[in-house]
Amino acid sequence: MNYYNEQDRLIALLTDELPVLRARLKISQDELSRRIGISRQTYSLIETKKQKMTWVTFMAMIAFFENNKKSKEILQYVGLTSDDAFKALLQK
């Protein structure tokens, strides 16, 4: 498994789901960005795919979304948190 290719794949998968996750939680870009510790401008660039999120931001978002029942269901549905590569990367 190529560590960086798997990170990129998982980041892209989460990025694709960000609008749905935010809508499901009825949370603004501003509120979400404050909760995960980035600026609203950075979050907006990530959600619109104009900037790639870092692995640290990815992990912060996963922690945030995993702690909410509504968004956790989406992560499980798209297979993100049950992904073997995701589990392997967490152990590194």
Gaussian input, Z-matrix of N, CA and C with variables (Angstrom, degrees):
# hf/3-21g

backbone

0 1
 N
 C     1     B1
 C     2     B2     1     A1
 N     3     B3     2     A2     1     D1
 C     4     B4     3     A3     2     D2
 C     5     B5     4     A4     3     D3
 N     6     B6     5     A5     4     D4
 C     7     B7     6     A6     5     D5
 C     8     B8     7     A7     6     D6
 N     9     B9     8     A8     7     D7
 C    10    B10     9     A9     8     D8
 C    11    B11    10    A10     9     D9
 N    12    B12    11    A11    10    D10
 C    13    B13    12    A12    11    D11
 C    14    B14    13    A13    12    D12
 N    15    B15    14    A14    13    D13
 C    16    B16    15    A15    14    D14
 C    17    B17    16    A16    15    D15
 N    18    B18    17    A17    16    D16
 C    19    B19    18    A18    17    D17
 C    20    B20    19    A19    18    D18
 N    21    B21    20    A20    19    D19
 C    22    B22    21    A21    20    D20
 C    23    B23    22    A22    21    D21
 N    24    B24    23    A23    22    D22
 C    25    B25    24    A24    23    D23
 C    26    B26    25    A25    24    D24
 N    27    B27    26    A26    25    D25
 C    28    B28    27    A27    26    D26
 C    29    B29    28    A28    27    D27
 N    30    B30    29    A29    28    D28
 C    31    B31    30    A30    29    D29
 C    32    B32    31    A31    30    D30
 N    33    B33    32    A32    31    D31
 C    34    B34    33    A33    32    D32
 C    35    B35    34    A34    33    D33
 N    36    B36    35    A35    34    D34
 C    37    B37    36    A36    35    D35
 C    38    B38    37    A37    36    D36
 N    39    B39    38    A38    37    D37
 C    40    B40    39    A39    38    D38
 C    41    B41    40    A40    39    D39
 N    42    B42    41    A41    40    D40
 C    43    B43    42    A42    41    D41
 C    44    B44    43    A43    42    D42
 N    45    B45    44    A44    43    D43
 C    46    B46    45    A45    44    D44
 C    47    B47    46    A46    45    D45
 N    48    B48    47    A47    46    D46
 C    49    B49    48    A48    47    D47
 C    50    B50    49    A49    48    D48
 N    51    B51    50    A50    49    D49
 C    52    B52    51    A51    50    D50
 C    53    B53    52    A52    51    D51
 N    54    B54    53    A53    52    D52
 C    55    B55    54    A54    53    D53
 C    56    B56    55    A55    54    D54
 N    57    B57    56    A56    55    D55
 C    58    B58    57    A57    56    D56
 C    59    B59    58    A58    57    D57
 N    60    B60    59    A59    58    D58
 C    61    B61    60    A60    59    D59
 C    62    B62    61    A61    60    D60
 N    63    B63    62    A62    61    D61
 C    64    B64    63    A63    62    D62
 C    65    B65    64    A64    63    D63
 N    66    B66    65    A65    64    D64
 C    67    B67    66    A66    65    D65
 C    68    B68    67    A67    66    D66
 N    69    B69    68    A68    67    D67
 C    70    B70    69    A69    68    D68
 C    71    B71    70    A70    69    D69
 N    72    B72    71    A71    70    D70
 C    73    B73    72    A72    71    D71
 C    74    B74    73    A73    72    D72
 N    75    B75    74    A74    73    D73
 C    76    B76    75    A75    74    D74
 C    77    B77    76    A76    75    D75
 N    78    B78    77    A77    76    D76
 C    79    B79    78    A78    77    D77
 C    80    B80    79    A79    78    D78
 N    81    B81    80    A80    79    D79
 C    82    B82    81    A81    80    D80
 C    83    B83    82    A82    81    D81
 N    84    B84    83    A83    82    D82
 C    85    B85    84    A84    83    D83
 C    86    B86    85    A85    84    D84
 N    87    B87    86    A86    85    D85
 C    88    B88    87    A87    86    D86
 C    89    B89    88    A88    87    D87
 N    90    B90    89    A89    88    D88
 C    91    B91    90    A90    89    D89
 C    92    B92    91    A91    90    D90
 N    93    B93    92    A92    91    D91
 C    94    B94    93    A93    92    D92
 C    95    B95    94    A94    93    D93
 N    96    B96    95    A95    94    D94
 C    97    B97    96    A96    95    D95
 C    98    B98    97    A97    96    D96
 N    99    B99    98    A98    97    D97
 C   100   B100    99    A99    98    D98
 C   101   B101   100   A100    99    D99
 N   102   B102   101   A101   100   D100
 C   103   B103   102   A102   101   D101
 C   104   B104   103   A103   102   D102
 N   105   B105   104   A104   103   D103
 C   106   B106   105   A105   104   D104
 C   107   B107   106   A106   105   D105
 N   108   B108   107   A107   106   D106
 C   109   B109   108   A108   107   D107
 C   110   B110   109   A109   108   D108
 N   111   B111   110   A110   109   D109
 C   112   B112   111   A111   110   D110
 C   113   B113   112   A112   111   D111
 N   114   B114   113   A113   112   D112
 C   115   B115   114   A114   113   D113
 C   116   B116   115   A115   114   D114
 N   117   B117   116   A116   115   D115
 C   118   B118   117   A117   116   D116
 C   119   B119   118   A118   117   D117
 N   120   B120   119   A119   118   D118
 C   121   B121   120   A120   119   D119
 C   122   B122   121   A121   120   D120
 N   123   B123   122   A122   121   D121
 C   124   B124   123   A123   122   D122
 C   125   B125   124   A124   123   D123
 N   126   B126   125   A125   124   D124
 C   127   B127   126   A126   125   D125
 C   128   B128   127   A127   126   D126
 N   129   B129   128   A128   127   D127
 C   130   B130   129   A129   128   D128
 C   131   B131   130   A130   129   D129
 N   132   B132   131   A131   130   D130
 C   133   B133   132   A132   131   D131
 C   134   B134   133   A133   132   D132
 N   135   B135   134   A134   133   D133
 C   136   B136   135   A135   134   D134
 C   137   B137   136   A136   135   D135
 N   138   B138   137   A137   136   D136
 C   139   B139   138   A138   137   D137
 C   140   B140   139   A139   138   D138
 N   141   B141   140   A140   139   D139
 C   142   B142   141   A141   140   D140
 C   143   B143   142   A142   141   D141
 N   144   B144   143   A143   142   D142
 C   145   B145   144   A144   143   D143
 C   146   B146   145   A145   144   D144
 N   147   B147   146   A146   145   D145
 C   148   B148   147   A147   146   D146
 C   149   B149   148   A148   147   D147
 N   150   B150   149   A149   148   D148
 C   151   B151   150   A150   149   D149
 C   152   B152   151   A151   150   D150
 N   153   B153   152   A152   151   D151
 C   154   B154   153   A153   152   D152
 C   155   B155   154   A154   153   D153
 N   156   B156   155   A155   154   D154
 C   157   B157   156   A156   155   D155
 C   158   B158   157   A157   156   D156
 N   159   B159   158   A158   157   D157
 C   160   B160   159   A159   158   D158
 C   161   B161   160   A160   159   D159
 N   162   B162   161   A161   160   D160
 C   163   B163   162   A162   161   D161
 C   164   B164   163   A163   162   D162
 N   165   B165   164   A164   163   D163
 C   166   B166   165   A165   164   D164
 C   167   B167   166   A166   165   D165
 N   168   B168   167   A167   166   D166
 C   169   B169   168   A168   167   D167
 C   170   B170   169   A169   168   D168
 N   171   B171   170   A170   169   D169
 C   172   B172   171   A171   170   D170
 C   173   B173   172   A172   171   D171
 N   174   B174   173   A173   172   D172
 C   175   B175   174   A174   173   D173
 C   176   B176   175   A175   174   D174
 N   177   B177   176   A176   175   D175
 C   178   B178   177   A177   176   D176
 C   179   B179   178   A178   177   D177
 N   180   B180   179   A179   178   D178
 C   181   B181   180   A180   179   D179
 C   182   B182   181   A181   180   D180
 N   183   B183   182   A182   181   D181
 C   184   B184   183   A183   182   D182
 C   185   B185   184   A184   183   D183
 N   186   B186   185   A185   184   D184
 C   187   B187   186   A186   185   D185
 C   188   B188   187   A187   186   D186
 N   189   B189   188   A188   187   D187
 C   190   B190   189   A189   188   D188
 C   191   B191   190   A190   189   D189
 N   192   B192   191   A191   190   D190
 C   193   B193   192   A192   191   D191
 C   194   B194   193   A193   192   D192
 N   195   B195   194   A194   193   D193
 C   196   B196   195   A195   194   D194
 C   197   B197   196   A196   195   D195
 N   198   B198   197   A197   196   D196
 C   199   B199   198   A198   197   D197
 C   200   B200   199   A199   198   D198
 N   201   B201   200   A200   199   D199
 C   202   B202   201   A201   200   D200
 C   203   B203   202   A202   201   D201
 N   204   B204   203   A203   202   D202
 C   205   B205   204   A204   203   D203
 C   206   B206   205   A205   204   D204
 N   207   B207   206   A206   205   D205
 C   208   B208   207   A207   206   D206
 C   209   B209   208   A208   207   D207
 N   210   B210   209   A209   208   D208
 C   211   B211   210   A210   209   D209
 C   212   B212   211   A211   210   D210
 N   213   B213   212   A212   211   D211
 C   214   B214   213   A213   212   D212
 C   215   B215   214   A214   213   D213
 N   216   B216   215   A215   214   D214
 C   217   B217   216   A216   215   D215
 C   218   B218   217   A217   216   D216
 N   219   B219   218   A218   217   D217
 C   220   B220   219   A219   218   D218
 C   221   B221   220   A220   219   D219
 N   222   B222   221   A221   220   D220
 C   223   B223   222   A222   221   D221
 C   224   B224   223   A223   222   D222
 N   225   B225   224   A224   223   D223
 C   226   B226   225   A225   224   D224
 C   227   B227   226   A226   225   D225
 N   228   B228   227   A227   226   D226
 C   229   B229   228   A228   227   D227
 C   230   B230   229   A229   228   D228
 N   231   B231   230   A230   229   D229
 C   232   B232   231   A231   230   D230
 C   233   B233   232   A232   231   D231
 N   234   B234   233   A233   232   D232
 C   235   B235   234   A234   233   D233
 C   236   B236   235   A235   234   D234
 N   237   B237   236   A236   235   D235
 C   238   B238   237   A237   236   D236
 C   239   B239   238   A238   237   D237
 N   240   B240   239   A239   238   D238
 C   241   B241   240   A240   239   D239
 C   242   B242   241   A241   240   D240
 N   243   B243   242   A242   241   D241
 C   244   B244   243   A243   242   D242
 C   245   B245   244   A244   243   D243
 N   246   B246   245   A245   244   D244
 C   247   B247   246   A246   245   D245
 C   248   B248   247   A247   246   D246
 N   249   B249   248   A248   247   D247
 C   250   B250   249   A249   248   D248
 C   251   B251   250   A250   249   D249
 N   252   B252   251   A251   250   D250
 C   253   B253   252   A252   251   D251
 C   254   B254   253   A253   252   D252
 N   255   B255   254   A254   253   D253
 C   256   B256   255   A255   254   D254
 C   257   B257   256   A256   255   D255
 N   258   B258   257   A257   256   D256
 C   259   B259   258   A258   257   D257
 C   260   B260   259   A259   258   D258
 N   261   B261   260   A260   259   D259
 C   262   B262   261   A261   260   D260
 C   263   B263   262   A262   261   D261
 N   264   B264   263   A263   262   D262
 C   265   B265   264   A264   263   D263
 C   266   B266   265   A265   264   D264
 N   267   B267   266   A266   265   D265
 C   268   B268   267   A267   266   D266
 C   269   B269   268   A268   267   D267
 N   270   B270   269   A269   268   D268
 C   271   B271   270   A270   269   D269
 C   272   B272   271   A271   270   D270
 N   273   B273   272   A272   271   D271
 C   274   B274   273   A273   272   D272
 C   275   B275   274   A274   273   D273

   B1=1.4453
   B2=1.5266
   B3=1.3071
   B4=1.4547
   B5=1.5283
   B6=1.3118
   B7=1.4590
   B8=1.5253
   B9=1.3236
   B10=1.4615
   B11=1.5265
   B12=1.3228
   B13=1.4651
   B14=1.5190
   B15=1.3335
   B16=1.4641
   B17=1.5268
   B18=1.3153
   B19=1.4693
   B20=1.5241
   B21=1.3147
   B22=1.4699
   B23=1.5226
   B24=1.3206
   B25=1.4683
   B26=1.5277
   B27=1.3286
   B28=1.4571
   B29=1.5246
   B30=1.3229
   B31=1.4624
   B32=1.5222
   B33=1.3244
   B34=1.4716
   B35=1.5238
   B36=1.3114
   B37=1.4644
   B38=1.5253
   B39=1.3342
   B40=1.4562
   B41=1.5235
   B42=1.3206
   B43=1.4603
   B44=1.5263
   B45=1.3186
   B46=1.4706
   B47=1.5252
   B48=1.3166
   B49=1.4662
   B50=1.5282
   B51=1.3279
   B52=1.4625
   B53=1.5298
   B54=1.3377
   B55=1.4728
   B56=1.5319
   B57=1.3165
   B58=1.4674
   B59=1.5273
   B60=1.3150
   B61=1.4587
   B62=1.5312
   B63=1.3207
   B64=1.4681
   B65=1.5224
   B66=1.3271
   B67=1.4669
   B68=1.5259
   B69=1.3074
   B70=1.4657
   B71=1.5266
   B72=1.3197
   B73=1.4616
   B74=1.5237
   B75=1.3377
   B76=1.4749
   B77=1.5304
   B78=1.3224
   B79=1.4594
   B80=1.5274
   B81=1.3194
   B82=1.4618
   B83=1.5275
   B84=1.3184
   B85=1.4644
   B86=1.5212
   B87=1.3210
   B88=1.4636
   B89=1.5223
   B90=1.3236
   B91=1.4610
   B92=1.5233
   B93=1.3255
   B94=1.4613
   B95=1.5252
   B96=1.3128
   B97=1.4668
   B98=1.5295
   B99=1.3299
   B100=1.4692
   B101=1.5249
   B102=1.3156
   B103=1.4678
   B104=1.5275
   B105=1.3371
   B106=1.4672
   B107=1.5333
   B108=1.3340
   B109=1.4629
   B110=1.5122
   B111=1.3374
   B112=1.4703
   B113=1.5311
   B114=1.3254
   B115=1.4624
   B116=1.5316
   B117=1.3181
   B118=1.4513
   B119=1.5282
   B120=1.3187
   B121=1.4640
   B122=1.5273
   B123=1.3206
   B124=1.4656
   B125=1.5175
   B126=1.3270
   B127=1.4617
   B128=1.5248
   B129=1.3179
   B130=1.4630
   B131=1.5249
   B132=1.3213
   B133=1.4670
   B134=1.5236
   B135=1.3273
   B136=1.4679
   B137=1.5252
   B138=1.3348
   B139=1.4590
   B140=1.5331
   B141=1.3302
   B142=1.4647
   B143=1.5354
   B144=1.3206
   B145=1.4740
   B146=1.5240
   B147=1.3323
   B148=1.4571
   B149=1.5232
   B150=1.3394
   B151=1.4592
   B152=1.5242
   B153=1.3133
   B154=1.4609
   B155=1.5302
   B156=1.3193
   B157=1.4647
   B158=1.5231
   B159=1.3129
   B160=1.4604
   B161=1.5256
   B162=1.3201
   B163=1.4692
   B164=1.5310
   B165=1.3250
   B166=1.4672
   B167=1.5278
   B168=1.3289
   B169=1.4636
   B170=1.5214
   B171=1.3205
   B172=1.4634
   B173=1.5245
   B174=1.3294
   B175=1.4645
   B176=1.5243
   B177=1.3357
   B178=1.4643
   B179=1.5233
   B180=1.3301
   B181=1.4608
   B182=1.5250
   B183=1.3165
   B184=1.4634
   B185=1.5303
   B186=1.3181
   B187=1.4697
   B188=1.5230
   B189=1.3211
   B190=1.4626
   B191=1.5301
   B192=1.3267
   B193=1.4638
   B194=1.5288
   B195=1.3130
   B196=1.4644
   B197=1.5253
   B198=1.3162
   B199=1.4605
   B200=1.5177
   B201=1.3174
   B202=1.4538
   B203=1.5214
   B204=1.3064
   B205=1.4657
   B206=1.5251
   B207=1.3307
   B208=1.4686
   B209=1.5353
   B210=1.3211
   B211=1.4689
   B212=1.5234
   B213=1.3064
   B214=1.4672
   B215=1.5241
   B216=1.3276
   B217=1.4717
   B218=1.5203
   B219=1.3216
   B220=1.4698
   B221=1.5231
   B222=1.3374
   B223=1.4646
   B224=1.5237
   B225=1.3165
   B226=1.4634
   B227=1.5254
   B228=1.3333
   B229=1.4609
   B230=1.5311
   B231=1.3196
   B232=1.4700
   B233=1.5240
   B234=1.3306
   B235=1.4585
   B236=1.5076
   B237=1.3094
   B238=1.4571
   B239=1.5243
   B240=1.3083
   B241=1.4648
   B242=1.5221
   B243=1.3258
   B244=1.4615
   B245=1.5272
   B246=1.3086
   B247=1.4575
   B248=1.5334
   B249=1.3216
   B250=1.4711
   B251=1.5195
   B252=1.3385
   B253=1.4616
   B254=1.5262
   B255=1.3260
   B256=1.4610
   B257=1.5312
   B258=1.3071
   B259=1.4579
   B260=1.5280
   B261=1.3086
   B262=1.4669
   B263=1.5302
   B264=1.3284
   B265=1.4564
   B266=1.5260
   B267=1.3116
   B268=1.4602
   B269=1.5238
   B270=1.3019
   B271=1.4554
   B272=1.5223
   B273=1.3042
   B274=1.4877
   B275=1.4977
   A1=109.25
   A2=117.36
   A3=122.19
   A4=108.44
   A5=115.70
   A6=123.61
   A7=112.41
   A8=117.48
   A9=120.74
   A10=112.40
   A11=117.94
   A12=119.68
   A13=110.92
   A14=116.79
   A15=120.61
   A16=110.75
   A17=116.81
   A18=119.51
   A19=110.09
   A20=116.48
   A21=120.79
   A22=111.34
   A23=116.89
   A24=120.73
   A25=111.07
   A26=116.39
   A27=120.51
   A28=111.79
   A29=116.85
   A30=121.14
   A31=109.94
   A32=117.08
   A33=120.65
   A34=111.00
   A35=116.72
   A36=120.67
   A37=110.87
   A38=117.40
   A39=120.45
   A40=110.88
   A41=117.21
   A42=121.01
   A43=110.94
   A44=116.92
   A45=120.90
   A46=111.65
   A47=118.00
   A48=122.18
   A49=114.05
   A50=118.39
   A51=120.03
   A52=114.50
   A53=119.83
   A54=118.26
   A55=112.45
   A56=116.97
   A57=121.47
   A58=110.30
   A59=116.61
   A60=120.90
   A61=110.93
   A62=116.19
   A63=120.10
   A64=111.25
   A65=116.47
   A66=120.70
   A67=110.67
   A68=116.25
   A69=120.59
   A70=111.37
   A71=115.97
   A72=120.87
   A73=113.15
   A74=115.60
   A75=120.92
   A76=110.37
   A77=114.20
   A78=121.33
   A79=108.88
   A80=116.63
   A81=120.88
   A82=110.71
   A83=115.00
   A84=119.46
   A85=110.03
   A86=116.38
   A87=120.81
   A88=111.19
   A89=117.01
   A90=119.77
   A91=112.02
   A92=116.69
   A93=119.86
   A94=110.95
   A95=116.66
   A96=119.62
   A97=111.19
   A98=117.37
   A99=120.08
   A100=110.90
   A101=117.53
   A102=120.72
   A103=112.90
   A104=116.55
   A105=118.19
   A106=112.81
   A107=116.27
   A108=119.87
   A109=116.67
   A110=116.87
   A111=119.89
   A112=107.89
   A113=116.90
   A114=119.82
   A115=110.22
   A116=115.73
   A117=119.81
   A118=110.19
   A119=116.27
   A120=119.91
   A121=110.93
   A122=116.69
   A123=120.36
   A124=110.34
   A125=116.33
   A126=119.23
   A127=110.52
   A128=117.17
   A129=121.14
   A130=111.09
   A131=116.98
   A132=120.86
   A133=111.24
   A134=116.45
   A135=120.57
   A136=109.95
   A137=116.61
   A138=120.08
   A139=111.94
   A140=117.09
   A141=120.79
   A142=112.19
   A143=115.85
   A144=123.48
   A145=113.49
   A146=115.90
   A147=120.51
   A148=111.07
   A149=115.49
   A150=121.63
   A151=107.88
   A152=115.82
   A153=120.19
   A154=108.87
   A155=116.31
   A156=118.88
   A157=109.76
   A158=114.79
   A159=120.58
   A160=108.93
   A161=116.02
   A162=120.48
   A163=110.12
   A164=117.48
   A165=120.77
   A166=110.03
   A167=117.85
   A168=121.43
   A169=110.04
   A170=117.16
   A171=121.42
   A172=110.15
   A173=116.66
   A174=120.61
   A175=111.62
   A176=117.24
   A177=120.43
   A178=110.46
   A179=116.58
   A180=120.00
   A181=111.29
   A182=116.65
   A183=119.83
   A184=109.67
   A185=117.35
   A186=120.57
   A187=110.39
   A188=116.99
   A189=120.79
   A190=111.10
   A191=117.04
   A192=120.72
   A193=112.80
   A194=117.58
   A195=121.39
   A196=111.84
   A197=116.68
   A198=120.88
   A199=113.17
   A200=117.45
   A201=122.08
   A202=108.41
   A203=116.68
   A204=121.26
   A205=112.37
   A206=117.32
   A207=120.63
   A208=111.90
   A209=116.66
   A210=118.90
   A211=111.37
   A212=117.69
   A213=120.87
   A214=110.73
   A215=116.61
   A216=121.01
   A217=111.40
   A218=117.07
   A219=121.05
   A220=110.31
   A221=116.97
   A222=120.05
   A223=110.82
   A224=116.23
   A225=119.97
   A226=110.81
   A227=117.01
   A228=121.41
   A229=111.64
   A230=116.75
   A231=119.55
   A232=111.73
   A233=116.50
   A234=120.72
   A235=114.84
   A236=117.36
   A237=119.72
   A238=112.54
   A239=118.15
   A240=119.83
   A241=113.30
   A242=116.88
   A243=119.23
   A244=111.59
   A245=116.42
   A246=123.64
   A247=109.59
   A248=117.17
   A249=120.98
   A250=111.90
   A251=116.83
   A252=120.25
   A253=110.37
   A254=116.64
   A255=120.98
   A256=109.89
   A257=116.17
   A258=120.81
   A259=110.64
   A260=117.29
   A261=120.90
   A262=111.08
   A263=117.46
   A264=120.81
   A265=111.67
   A266=117.33
   A267=120.38
   A268=111.72
   A269=116.73
   A270=120.65
   A271=112.69
   A272=117.74
   A273=120.54
   A274=110.95
   D1=126.07
   D2=175.96
   D3=-82.48
   D4=112.21
   D5=-174.70
   D6=-51.66
   D7=-49.73
   D8=-174.71
   D9=-73.50
   D10=-35.55
   D11=176.69
   D12=-64.67
   D13=-38.61
   D14=178.84
   D15=-68.22
   D16=-40.22
   D17=175.80
   D18=-59.13
   D19=-47.76
   D20=-179.45
   D21=-60.27
   D22=-41.08
   D23=-179.72
   D24=-64.36
   D25=-44.19
   D26=-179.86
   D27=-67.95
   D28=-39.77
   D29=176.41
   D30=-61.11
   D31=-44.51
   D32=179.29
   D33=-62.98
   D34=-40.07
   D35=179.19
   D36=-62.30
   D37=-46.33
   D38=178.53
   D39=-65.76
   D40=-42.26
   D41=179.86
   D42=-57.09
   D43=-41.57
   D44=178.57
   D45=-61.59
   D46=-30.34
   D47=-175.92
   D48=-92.57
   D49=-7.73
   D50=-174.46
   D51=-55.38
   D52=-47.36
   D53=179.98
   D54=-59.96
   D55=-39.10
   D56=179.94
   D57=-67.62
   D58=-44.47
   D59=-179.84
   D60=-61.83
   D61=-46.03
   D62=179.47
   D63=-62.89
   D64=-43.60
   D65=179.78
   D66=-63.17
   D67=-40.65
   D68=-179.47
   D69=-61.46
   D70=-35.26
   D71=-179.73
   D72=-90.47
   D73=-7.00
   D74=-177.93
   D75=54.01
   D76=52.53
   D77=-177.00
   D78=-123.43
   D79=140.79
   D80=-179.85
   D81=-79.47
   D82=162.77
   D83=174.63
   D84=-59.72
   D85=-39.45
   D86=-179.10
   D87=-62.19
   D88=-48.40
   D89=-179.10
   D90=-64.28
   D91=-44.32
   D92=179.93
   D93=-63.56
   D94=-43.90
   D95=-178.97
   D96=-62.68
   D97=-39.48
   D98=177.06
   D99=-63.91
   D100=-39.40
   D101=-177.86
   D102=-68.37
   D103=-29.57
   D104=-179.23
   D105=-101.04
   D106=-2.14
   D107=172.32
   D108=85.28
   D109=30.86
   D110=173.93
   D111=-128.57
   D112=167.14
   D113=179.31
   D114=-75.45
   D115=157.91
   D116=177.45
   D117=-63.96
   D118=-36.45
   D119=178.75
   D120=-62.03
   D121=-43.87
   D122=178.01
   D123=-62.94
   D124=-44.67
   D125=179.55
   D126=-60.13
   D127=-44.85
   D128=-179.75
   D129=-59.73
   D130=-42.64
   D131=178.39
   D132=-62.76
   D133=-37.13
   D134=178.64
   D135=-68.42
   D136=-48.62
   D137=-176.44
   D138=-63.63
   D139=-33.30
   D140=179.05
   D141=-89.69
   D142=6.82
   D143=175.89
   D144=63.36
   D145=30.47
   D146=176.05
   D147=-95.19
   D148=-11.33
   D149=176.80
   D150=-145.77
   D151=137.56
   D152=178.23
   D153=-80.92
   D154=137.05
   D155=177.67
   D156=-75.80
   D157=151.86
   D158=176.55
   D159=-80.03
   D160=165.36
   D161=177.44
   D162=-64.72
   D163=-36.31
   D164=178.50
   D165=-63.13
   D166=-43.57
   D167=177.73
   D168=-65.69
   D169=-40.55
   D170=176.53
   D171=-55.66
   D172=-48.89
   D173=-178.33
   D174=-65.22
   D175=-37.06
   D176=177.16
   D177=-63.88
   D178=-41.33
   D179=178.86
   D180=-67.08
   D181=-42.56
   D182=178.10
   D183=-59.67
   D184=-44.89
   D185=179.11
   D186=-60.44
   D187=-43.42
   D188=179.65
   D189=-63.94
   D190=-51.68
   D191=-176.26
   D192=-69.51
   D193=-30.76
   D194=178.68
   D195=-68.67
   D196=-22.93
   D197=-178.43
   D198=-92.74
   D199=15.05
   D200=176.00
   D201=-130.63
   D202=125.10
   D203=-174.85
   D204=-56.87
   D205=-43.26
   D206=-176.99
   D207=-64.15
   D208=-44.56
   D209=-178.71
   D210=-79.45
   D211=-30.65
   D212=178.39
   D213=-59.91
   D214=-38.11
   D215=178.05
   D216=-60.69
   D217=-39.23
   D218=179.12
   D219=-67.49
   D220=-44.25
   D221=178.19
   D222=-58.53
   D223=-40.41
   D224=178.57
   D225=-69.84
   D226=-39.42
   D227=-178.62
   D228=-62.11
   D229=-43.53
   D230=179.91
   D231=-80.33
   D232=-4.91
   D233=175.59
   D234=81.91
   D235=12.81
   D236=-175.34
   D237=-66.55
   D238=-52.47
   D239=-175.20
   D240=-82.10
   D241=-11.56
   D242=176.07
   D243=-97.80
   D244=-1.13
   D245=-178.63
   D246=-64.32
   D247=130.74
   D248=179.99
   D249=-61.18
   D250=-37.69
   D251=178.96
   D252=-64.37
   D253=-39.63
   D254=178.26
   D255=-60.98
   D256=-46.98
   D257=-179.61
   D258=-62.74
   D259=-40.33
   D260=179.40
   D261=-66.41
   D262=-40.18
   D263=179.65
   D264=-66.86
   D265=-31.76
   D266=178.31
   D267=-66.36
   D268=-26.51
   D269=-178.30
   D270=-82.56
   D271=-10.03
   D272=-179.01
   D273=-82.84

